[in-house]
Amino acid sequence: MPHFKPYTVALIQMAPAETPQETVDKATGLCAQAASQGARLVCLPELFATPYFCQTEDHDKFALAEPIPGPTTDSLGQVAKAQNITIIASVFERRAAGLYHNSLAVLGPDGEIIGVYRKMHIPDDPGYYEKFYFTPGDLGFKRFDTPVGPVGTLICWDQWYPEAARLTALMGAKIIFYPTAIGWAPSEKAQYGQEQREAWITIQRAHAIANGCYVAAVNRVGRELPEQGEGLEFWGSSFLAGPMGTILAQASTDQEEIILAEVDPGQVETTRTHWPFLRDRRIDAYGPLEKRFIDE
């Protein structure tokens, strides 16, 4: 088992600019700024290059999609190489006509794509009409080997599923990143807002504890209004949790920020040794998890 040294991660909490190109330019600048502050691994929010278009079902929005590799990964690859960093970037992927994914690319310090993950769990709720746009991922859960160590990636709605975090951790990931786009419906904020945000934080801290690994959630921020409807107020709150679920760094709910925090891969080894959940799993008894529901 190779020994990886502690390193700094940067979580880029941001809102889109006026156009996709302006937003990508903004993101590359923020990645470079994070690198200048010591970051070696940088993660951007879900579908960062555009407003969150899934608030409505609109065929014209498919024009926002692009291939991987494509213009966005090319631009971020250039800054990754120039700054000697690894970047995790979420992309609206056009795979073929009529076939689109909510994906991310991991770009190494040489500017090349280390690998791609496609979002496995696709929501369909008011304001989050993702099933209209995205085919569920077909690459399975992923672990990517980066210069700082093995990294796992999931995307937004994936964060509510302990199975996804477990399988990613079992592949050897010492940190799991969740690029995210989640927020409040303004009409519901007063009644449900606090418990919604706290549930979002709690479930991801629980993934860190259950798997003895770091978890990073990277959300967008700001109010976005679609052509009709009240829009969404993205609640930011991007954070890094340690292997015992402790929040090591967290952003505000309403500001663009670069959150920097240290990850110590050795802490994963220590935590898993003293809290050996992986050792005591009863893999012989988990077959029913393959059922949708246990009716009998």
N, C-alpha and C positions, 0 to 999 in steps of 0.2 A: 504494500500500500504506500504510494508516494506521500511524502509529507509536504503539505502546502502551507505557506506562511500566511499570516493575517494580511488582509488587504482592505481597501476602502471601496465601498459601493456608493453610487449616486442614484437617487430616485428623482427623476425629473417630473415634477408636478407642474403641468402647464395647461393653457387653453389654446385653441387654434387661432391663427391669424386670419386675415381677410381671404387669402387664397391658399390652396395646398402648397404651392411653391414657396410662398412666404412662410408658411408654417414649417416646412422642412428646413428652410434656411434658419428659422428661429431655433429649431431643434438642434441643428448642427452647431449653432453658436453656444447653446446651453451645454451640449456634450463637451465642447472644447473648454468651456468655463469649468465644468466639473472636473475635467482632466487636470486643469491648471491648479485645482484645489486638492489634487492627490487621488482622485478616483481612478480605479483600474477597470471597473465594471459598471456600466451605465445602463439604466432601463428607462424607457419612455412609456407613456400611458397607452392604453388600448386605442387603436385607430386614431392615433395622435394627429395625423396629417390633415384631417378634415373635422368639421363639426360632427357630432354624433347623429348621422343621417338616419339611423334606425328608429327614430321617433315616429316616422311615418313610412308607409309603403309607397314607394315612388320608383317606377322603372328607370327614370332618368338618372337616379343615383348610381346605377351600375356603371355609368361612365367614370365614376371616381376610382374604380378598381384598376389595378395594374399587376403585371406579372412579378414573380420573384425568380431570378433577379430582375430588377427594373429600376426606374429613376430614383425612387426613394432609397432603396438599398444601395444603389450606386453612390448617392450623395453621402449617406451615412458611412459607407465603406471608406470613402475618402477621408472623412474626419477620424474614423477609427484608426486608420493607418497613420495619419499625420500626428495623432495624439498618443498612439501606442496603447489603445484601450479596446475593450470588448463592449459592444453595444447590443442591447436587446430591443428590437423595434417591431411594433405591431403594424401590419399592413393589410389593407383590403385587397386580397389576392384574386386576380383574374386568372383562373387556370385554363379555361376554355370558354367559348360562347355558351352562356347558360349555366356555367359551373364556377362558383365563387366560394371563397373561404375567408373566414376571419382568422388570420394567420400571424405569425411572427417569424422574424429571421434573427439569428444570432450571428453577428458580424465580428470576426476576430481582428486582432491588431495588425494583421497583414492586409486588412480591407476585404478579405474574402468571406463568403458565407460559410459558417461552420455547419449550420443546419437550419431546418425549418420545422416549426410546430404549427399544427392546425387545430383550432379550438374544437374540443370534443363535445361539450355540452352547449346546445344552442337554445337560448330562451325565447319565449314568445309571450310577452306581457304588454299591457298598455304602456306606450312610450319606448318599448324595447322589442320591436318587431323583427328580430334577427332571423327567424326562420324564413322570412320572405327573401332575405339576401344571401344567407350562408348555408352551404352544404356542411354537415357535420364532418369533423376531421377524420381522415382515414390513414393517418400516419402513426396512430397510437400515442401513448405517453412517451415522453422523450427525456433523455439526459444528454447534455452536451459537454464535451471536454474542452475547457477553456484554459488559458495560461494560468489562471488563478485557482483552477480546480473544477470539479464536476458541478454543473448547474442544471437545475430543472426548470421548466417553463410550463405554465398553464395560463389561461386567459379568463378573466372576469367571472362569468357564470360557473366556470370550472371550480371556483374557489369555495363553492358551497358543498362540494362532494368529497368526503373523506377518502373514498376509493381512489380518486384521482391523485390526491396528495400522497397516499400510501404507495401506490404503484410507482409514482415518480421518485419517491424516496428509496424504494426498494431497488431502483436502478442505480443507486449510488449518489444521487444529488445531495449535496451538503447545504444548498440553499435553493428555495423554490421562489421564482418570481411570478407575480400575478399582475401583468398590465391590465388596467381596469378602466371602465367608464360607468360609474354608478353614482346616483344622486337622488335627491328628493323631488317628488312631484309637489310643487309649491302648495297646492291645496291640501296636501296630506301632512305637510311638515310639522305643523303645530301639534297634531295628535299623535303621529307615528314616527316623526323624524328621529327623535333621540333613540328609541329602541331599534329602529332600522339600522342606524349607523353603528350602534353598539353591537348588534348581532353580527354585522359585517366584520367588525374588528375581532370579536370573540371567536368566530369560527376559524379565522386564519391563525390566531394565536394558538388555538387548539390543535391545528395541523402541525404547528411547530413543536408543540409539546408531545403529541402522539408519535411523531416521527423523529424527534430529537435533532431537528435541523433548523436552519434559519428560514424565515419566510418574509418576503418583501412584497408589499402591495403598492402599486404605483397608479394613482388615480388622476383623472383630469380635474379641472376646477372651473367654476364660472357658470353663469346661466345661459342656456342655449334655447332659443325659440325656433320651433319649426314653422312651416307655412301656416299651420293651424294648430290650436291647442295651447296649453299653458307652458309647455316646455319643461326642461329639467334643470334643477340647480345641483350641479355636481359638487359633492361634499368634500373633495380633496382628501385630507387626512392620511395621505400616503405615509407608510410606516415600515420599519424593519423590526421584526421580532426575533429574539434569540431562541436557542434550542429549548429553553424552559418557558417560552412564551412571553418573556419580559420585553416590553416595547423599548427598544434602544434609541430610537429617534422617530419623530413624527411631525408631519407638516400641519399647517392650519387647515381650516375648512374652506377658506376663501381667498387664498393668495397663491400666486405662482411662486414656486420655491425649488431650490436644489437641496435635497436632503442627503447629507453625507453621514455614513456610519461605518464602523469597522466590523468585518466578518473574520472570525478566527476559526478556520476549519478544525483545528485541534479541539475546540470546545465541543464540536459535534461528536468527536471520538470519545471525549470524556463523559459527556452527557449520556450517550448511548451505552457506555460501559456501566455507569451507575444506575441508570434507569433502563434496563434491558427489555424494552417492550418488543423489539424485533425478535429477541431470543424466545420469548414466551408466547408468541402468536401460535394459535392452534390451527395451522393451515389445513389439517385434516378435517376440520369441522366447518369450514367456510364455504363449502360447495353451494349451499342455498343462496349465497350472494349473487349467483348467476341467474336467479329467478327475478322476475319483475316484482312479484309479491307472493308471499307464502300463504296461499289460500287454504290448503288442507290442514 
